[in-house]
Amino acid sequence: MLADCYALIDQEVAAKSGVSGTAVKLAYKTVTSFAPEYFHNTVQDMLPHLVDKLEPYWADFSTSGGAEFGDYLGKRSEEVSEALLSLTDAMAASSARPTIIKAYRAVRGGAAKHIQAALPQVGDLVQRHAA
């Protein structure tokens, strides 16, 4: 599953365009260049917490009879993105890495819309691995 998460992140970052997309790409490049192991370790460490944040949505989806978890998340994109960002906000607040904090702060303002755009793919990934 981790390899799929890394691939999804790479895909989503590569697809970004415009000013906010450039900021995301720069922040991503900063983190992956400055501390490539930090990025991989962080994703690995975050995964159980992200699953915890998504679990209530999965439980509701499972009882709702919906076909695609990605569609379900997309319909609740604002709520889900804020739930996921609460995790990254807490991580940034407790980080001792100034470069990482600076990169995060540079993209935080537009992060919700980027997460919302990725939620259908996130949901598909979760559903694929939950099956």
Secondary structure, DSSP 8 states (H G I E B T S, - for coil): -HHHHHHHHHHHHHT--HHHHHHHHHHHHHHHHH-HHHHHHHHHHHHHHHHHHHHHHHHHHHHHT-S-HHHHHHHTHHHHHHHHHHHHHHHHHH---HHHHHHHHHHHHHHHHHHHHHHHHHHHHHHHHH-
